[in-house]
Amino acid sequence: MSDQFDSEVKVWMIVMVVASATSALAAGGLLLYIAYSAVTIKPNASRRWSTETHVHYYFLNLMISDLIASLGELLTIKWIVEAVRLQRVCDSSCLLI
């Protein structure tokens, strides 16, 4: 680890990375489950993914946005290791978050 950040900042950055990794796994797993359920749906099934209201689209949009933001936050790993400041990694992280 570089010496550009003090130890307290590094600890909180690591906490942010762990939280974003957990969020990315949860959102990605849920989106994969929804996609799998939509592909393997049987006609006239009692339980199915329905898009009768707009709430379903909002939920999917929220999950995709959370996944993108979590992936952007995972770029913080490079900040912790190399103390990246105002480089392309920083720009791409800000774009995703």
Secondary structure as GFF3:
##gff-version 3
##sequence-region A 1 97
A	DSSP	alpha_helix	7	39	.	.	.	ID=ss1
A	DSSP	alpha_helix	55	74	.	.	.	ID=ss2
A	DSSP	alpha_helix	76	82	.	.	.	ID=ss3
A	DSSP	alpha_helix	88	96	.	.	.	ID=ss4
###
